[in-house]
Amino acid sequence: MINISIKVVDLAPEPWTSPYNRRDRTVPERPPFHCLSYTWGNPHAKGNGFEDSFKAHSAEYEDLVDIKCDGKILKIQKKLYHFLCEAPTNWVRSIRGRIRADTGKHLLHDEAASGNHTIVHMYAGQGVDVNVQDNMARSPLHYAANNGMLETVYILIKAGAILDLKDNDSYTAEDLAAVNNHEDIAELLRTCRTEDIQELVKDIPEFVIEYSGTYIWIDAICIDQTNHKERETQVRIMNQIYSLAIYTIIWLGEEDQYTDMALSTISKLAGSAKEFSDSNLIPYRTYSPEDYAKFSVPFISQEEWNALTSIFLRQWFRRVG
């Protein structure tokens, strides 16, 4: 058995300025944590026509930034400082809050519709918005009520589901339950309007936050860069640190003049991935709009391909390669 001693950062609100943030978090057991993977220095694309842009950004990363950690001043690279400023403090909620572009649905919609009350309970405990609405303006409660999932309805009510939300057809969850002859659910939702809701759902187990995304391991902060012995020790167990993490965040760096177009291009390709894969089109080659139209693929200009290239030529990809 291997015992690993590591430090993690507590991502309390504004942890890089708060005097209450502690770098060396002393806890009886190793807390659940996630890792940050990034590159030190200039993160932007380099080579293949991006040399001038890379040089233009280089000066931005020469200086160090002071942050307060353990009540003391710690110098970190500007790129890491930008991450701390922009990163959500609850990555679990952020990641599990992702919405499908085609339907506007969250995973919670699907789990509620299927009556998977265990997963619904877990999501609610981890802070997922139980009132998220899809492209039809339906919430998870709409789907659970529509499909007769009584226990799931109880859980969503306990988690704070809004009973009066209406979909695009002006139906509430109660309306859908009644239309589909789920009278037990319709009666429950009616009762919630006149009686103590918490009393009605008292038998539903309390929500347990299994992992809030609070703790994060960042090498530049969690390893004392002035302590040669500590650096050696931590480097030797770094593979185990990453393997023990709940998940790893990859930080490619700040946006630049190519980012918006690159992300737009990714969205285009994602929406027609099968059509593109089945076509004779070769990525990064120049084709006419008519060539794309033959395969029902949206036109990708050379400028858009170049913008996409800028993402994959960022220094993080070069490092892992």
C-alpha positions, -999 to +999 in steps of 0.1 A: +000+000+000+013+034-009+006+064+013+008+097-007+012+130+010-001+159-011-013+194-007-044+207-023-059+242-028-092+250-012-112+269-039-132+291-015-146+323-030-116+343-044-090+319-029-061+338-043-068+369-022-085+354+008-063+353+040-083+322+051-071+301+022-047+273+033-023+257+009-013+229+031-047+216+040-045+193+071-074+168+070-078+134+087-082+117+053-072+127+018-102+147+005-116+142-030-098+165-053-092+173-090-060+183-108-051+212-131-031+203-163-015+233-180+017+246-194+040+272-178+047+303-199+031+314-232+002+289-240-006+302-275-001+285-309+035+285-322+047+275-357+029+270-390+023+307-395+016+316-359+051+327-350+043+364-350+012+359-329+031+338-304+059+364-300+033+391-296+018+373-266+051+363-250+056+395-231+023+389-213+038+359-195+072+373-184+061+388-151+049+369-120+018+378-101+015+380-063-014+361-047-021+355-010-019+319+001-017+307+037-018+343+047+015+348+028+024+363-005+032+337-032+044+345-067+028+326-095+029+328-133+003+351-149-012+322-169-021+304-136-034+337-122-058+340-151-070+305-145-078+312-109-097+344-119-117+327-146-123+292-131-157+283-115-153+273-079-176+244-084-164+224-114-188+195-108-218+217-112-202+234-142-194+202-160-226+185-152-245+216-161-237+212-198-266+213-222-270+195-255-271+220-283-297+201-304-324+196-277-313+219-249-315+189-226-294+183-196-286+147-184-310+154-156-339+156-180-331+121-193-326+106-158-359+122-146-378+109-176-364+074-170-372+075-133-336+069-123-341+084-089-307+074-076-289+095-103-315+123-099-308+124-062-271+125-067-273+153-093-295+173-070-270+168-042-242+180-063-259+213-071-272+207-106-300+231-114-332+211-111-352+238-129-331+237-161-354+239-191-348+224-225-358+237-260-394+228-252-392+248-219-396+216-200-379+210-167-369+176-153-401+177-132-421+180-164-405+147-177-408+128-145-445+138-141-453+131-177-439+096-175-453+087-141-421+086-121-435+093-086-403+088-065-383+110-089-410+137-086-407+135-048-369+140-051-372+170-075-398+186-052-374+182-022-346+197-043-366+228-050-383+222-083-406+250-093-441+236-097-456+263-119-430+263-147-448+261-180-435+245-212-440+259-247-475+246-248-483+262-214-484+229-196-471+226-160-458+193-146-492+188-129-510+193-163-488+166-179-494+142-151-532+147-154-532+143-192-513+111-190-535+097-161-508+097-135-533+108-108-510+101-079-485+126-092-511+152-101-526+149-066-492+153-050-484+184-070-518+199-061-512+191-025-479+209-026-497+241-032-517+239+001-495+219+025-460+220+039-438+207+011-410+197+035-434+176+055-445+159+023-410+150+013-396+142+047-390+106+039-367+114+010-330+111+021-311+143+026-289+153-003-252+144+002-227+164-017-203+137-028-179+160-044-183+198-048-151+204-067-136+224-039-101+210-037-077+212-066-041+202-070-019+227-089+018+220-091+030+256-089+011+262-057+009+227-041+046+220-045+070+243-027+091+254-057+119+266-034+122+232-016+143+209-038+136+178-017+098+184-018+099+189-056+117+156-061+093+138-039+062+152-055+075+147-090+080+110-083+044+105-073+028+129-098+014+100-119-004+088-087-016+122-079-033+125-113-047+090-111-063+096-077-080+128-089-117+128-095-110+144-128-084+167-145-091+202-159-071+210-189-064+248-192-053+257-227-049+294-218-067+326-225-085+333-257-069+351-286-079+365-320-085+329-333-105+315-305-141+326-314-137+313-349-121+281-338-149+273-314-175+282-341-157+258-365-158+230-339-195+235-335-200+234-373-181+201-375-198+186-344-232+192-360-223+173-391-196+149-378-211+118-395-216+135-428-180+148-428-166+114-419-186+098-447-175+124-473-144+126-494-135+159-478-100+161-462-095+184-432-076+216-438-078+212-476-094+240-496-127+232-512-155+253-527-189+257-510-204+235-536-180+207-527-192+208-491-228+210-501-225+177-520-221+160-487-245+181-466-216+196-447-215+233-438-188+252-456-155+256-437-133+283-451-095+282-451-096+309-424-117+287-402-094+257-407-065+280-397-083+291-366-089+255-356-052+248-362-044+275-337-061+254-310-042+222-317-009+241-319-012+255-284+016+245-261-004+221-241-009+198-271+028+200-280+038+190-244+016+159-243+027+149-278 
